[in-house]
Amino acid sequence: MEIGIVGLPNVGKSTLFNALTGAAAAASNFPFTTIDPNVGVVPIPDERLIRLAGEWKSAKITPAGIRFVDIAGLVKGASTGEGLGNQFLSNIRNVDAVAHVVRCFKDDNVINVMSSLDPISATEIIETELILSDLQQAQKALDKWLRPAKCGDQAAKDKCEVLEAVLKGLDLGIPVRMQKGLDQELAREFMFITSKPVMYVANTDEGGPDETLLKALKERAAKEGAAIIPLCTKFEAEIVQLPPEERKEYYDAAGIGSPGLQRLAQAGRELLGLTCFFTAGETETRAWLIPTGMKAVKAAGKIHSDIERGFIRAEIYRYKDLVELGSYKAIQEAKKITLEGKDYEMQEGDVAHFRFSV
């Protein structure tokens, strides 16, 4: 799972990245601190891994991860070269989703590139710049495919039809993901940023969110079918520097039941419609994220292409059965292990052993 982080300068993008990765990405009080993209893979905590690893006495535990890409802040007019321009958007065209960080905190000591604290205007500036970037991308692609389309190439004709529809929608200010009647699967080939699902990260004050500021942003997110996660990036970045055993105490003291980063990771999973399955053994217990509904043979390919190519069957048991019955041996005795073929749809919490021959 890969998520690109976008937003205006000084809204907390790099601070969020620091919190997510525990890295030392630059986070200073002036615009455009981030120039080269910061990239980090963040493990997703999952208590089920601990239970499985204990059962198998695994030498290694590997959680599933989210790859975050933090790019330079955009400003109004970035598509025409304002600020640092929009060339950095090429770094997030391959991501699965976009995390749009919006400033919802009041701090006179942190420069605000806007004249006032206005979350909706901030989101509109960024979306406009993303739309303008996609317009450039769509026009460039259309110019490429027009000639073969005129020569009778049917595939090229299909591409041109989709690109013309995309351009029409973008001209009206409609993001690709919200354009009705569009062949989204074919449009995905062109890596439009506005085709990707969005989550809004409302960067709040340490004392908690200002509901007045959040209300309009929540309404916008609901209208778009987007996720919204209020959190204080400064607080999260400070907490992540503490030893793991001390973090819960600080969250409890702040009255935070669920850490913001966990909520962000879960929102990312839900936004992308992902399912988690496990492989477990003495060597390693590992979590794998796959699109919901993925067949067993394709899930096997996530581990290694040879396993997909030589797939024979999948031996599956459910994590919940391990919890209920107490041990893998009890699962065997209860005949709760099933043998599944290539077309079996992997389920949340499946523990799989793939048989293959190459």
Long-range contacts (C-beta under 8 A, 24 or more apart in sequence): 1-64, 1-65, 1-66, 1-67, 1-96, 1-97, 1-268, 1-269, 1-272, 1-274, 1-289, 2-66, 2-67, 2-68, 2-69, 2-94, 2-95, 2-96, 2-97, 3-66, 3-67, 3-68, 3-69, 3-95, 3-96, 3-97, 3-98, 3-99, 3-199, 3-268, 4-68, 4-69, 4-71, 4-91, 4-92, 4-95, 4-97, 4-98, 4-99, 4-193, 4-196, 5-68, 5-69, 5-70, 5-71, 5-98, 5-99, 5-101, 6-71, 6-74, 6-92, 6-98, 6-99, 6-100, 6-101, 6-126, 6-130, 7-73, 7-74, 7-100, 7-101, 7-102, 7-103, 7-122, 7-126, 8-73, 8-74, 8-75, 8-103, 8-113, 8-114, 8-122, 8-125, 8-126, 9-33, 9-72, 9-73, 9-74, 9-75, 9-83, 9-113, 10-73, 10-103, 10-110, 10-111, 10-112, 10-113, 11-73, 11-101, 11-102, 11-103, 11-122, 11-203, 12-101, 12-103, 12-105, 12-203, 12-233, 12-234, 13-70, 13-73, 13-101, 14-38, 14-70, 15-203, 15-233, 15-234, 15-237, 16-70, 16-99, 16-101, 16-201, 16-203, 16-233, 16-236, 16-237, 17-68, 17-70, 18-237, 18-240, 19-233, 19-236, 19-237, 19-239, 19-240, 19-260, 19-261, 20-66, 20-68, 20-261, 20-264, 21-68, 22-240, 22-241, 25-70, 27-237, 29-109, 29-110, 29-111, 30-111, 31-73, 31-75, 31-83, 31-111, 31-113, 32-72, 32-73, 32-83, 32-84, 34-70, 34-71, 34-72, 34-73, 35-72, 35-84, 37-69, 37-70, 37-71, 37-72, 37-88, 37-91, 37-92, 38-68, 38-69, 38-70, 39-67, 39-68, 39-69, 39-70, 40-67, 40-68, 41-65, 41-66, 41-67, 41-68, 42-66, 42-67, 42-68, 42-261, 42-265, 44-265, 44-269, 44-287, 44-289, 45-262, 45-265, 46-276, 46-287, 48-278, 48-287, 48-319, 48-349, 49-278, 49-285, 49-286, 49-287, 51-319, 51-322, 51-323, 52-278, 52-280, 52-285, 52-319, 52-322, 52-351, 53-280, 53-285, 55-280, 55-322, 55-327, 55-328, 56-280, 56-281, 56-282, 56-285, 56-328, 57-282, 58-280, 58-281, 58-282, 58-283, 58-284, 58-285, 59-282, 59-283, 59-284, 60-283, 60-284, 60-285, 61-284, 61-285, 61-286, 62-284, 62-285, 62-286, 62-287, 63-286, 63-287, 64-276, 64-287, 64-288, 64-289, 66-265, 66-268, 68-99, 69-95, 73-113, 74-125, 74-126, 74-129, 75-113, 75-125, 76-125, 76-128, 76-129, 78-129, 79-129, 79-132, 79-133, 79-136, 86-129, 86-132, 86-133, 89-130, 89-133, 89-193, 92-193, 93-137, 93-191, 93-192, 93-193, 94-191, 95-196, 96-196, 96-197, 96-272, 97-196, 97-197, 97-198, 97-199, 97-268, 97-271, 97-272, 98-193, 98-196, 98-197, 98-198, 98-199, 99-198, 99-199, 99-201, 99-264, 99-268, 100-126, 100-198, 100-199, 100-200, 100-201, 101-201, 101-203, 101-233, 102-200, 102-201, 102-202, 102-203, 102-217, 103-203, 104-202, 104-203, 104-204, 104-205, 104-209, 104-210, 104-213, 104-214, 104-217, 104-230, 105-203, 105-204, 105-205, 105-232, 106-205, 106-210, 107-205, 117-213, 119-202, 119-213, 119-214, 119-216, 119-217, 120-216, 120-217, 120-220, 123-200, 123-217, 123-220, 127-175, 127-194, 128-173, 130-175, 130-193, 130-194, 131-170, 131-173, 131-175, 131-194, 133-193, 134-166, 134-170, 134-175, 134-176, 134-192, 134-193, 134-194, 134-195, 135-167, 135-170, 135-171, 137-190, 137-191, 137-192, 138-163, 138-166, 138-167, 138-170, 138-190, 138-192, 139-167, 141-190, 142-167, 158-183, 158-186, 159-186, 159-189, 162-186, 162-187, 163-190, 166-190, 166-192, 170-194, 178-224, 197-226, 197-271, 197-272, 198-224, 198-226, 198-227, 199-226, 199-227, 199-228, 199-229, 199-264, 199-267, 199-268, 199-271, 200-226, 200-227, 200-228, 200-229, 201-228, 201-229, 201-231, 201-233, 201-264, 202-228, 202-229, 202-230, 202-231, 203-231, 203-232, 203-233, 204-230, 204-231, 204-232, 205-232, 206-232, 206-234, 206-235, 208-232, 226-271, 227-267, 227-270, 227-271, 229-260, 229-263, 229-264, 229-267, 230-260, 231-260, 231-261, 231-263, 231-264, 232-260, 235-260, 236-260, 236-261, 275-346, 275-347, 275-348, 276-348, 276-349, 277-346, 277-347, 277-348, 277-349, 277-350, 277-351, 277-352, 278-319, 278-349, 278-350, 278-351, 278-352, 279-303, 279-351, 279-352, 279-353, 279-354, 280-351, 281-353, 290-346, 293-345, 294-345, 294-346, 295-342, 295-343, 295-344, 295-345, 295-346, 296-340, 296-341, 296-342, 296-343, 296-344, 296-345, 296-346, 296-352, 296-354, 297-342, 297-343, 299-346, 299-352, 300-352, 300-354, 300-356, 303-354, 306-356, 306-358, 307-354, 307-356, 308-356, 309-356, 309-358, 310-356, 310-357, 310-358, 311-342, 311-354, 311-355, 311-356, 312-355, 312-356, 312-357, 313-339, 313-340, 313-341, 313-354, 313-355, 314-339, 314-340, 314-341, 314-344, 314-352, 314-353, 314-354, 314-355, 315-339, 315-340, 315-352, 315-353, 315-354, 315-355, 316-340, 316-344, 316-350, 316-351, 316-352, 317-350, 317-351, 318-347, 318-349, 318-350, 318-351, 319-349, 319-350, 319-351, 320-349, 322-351
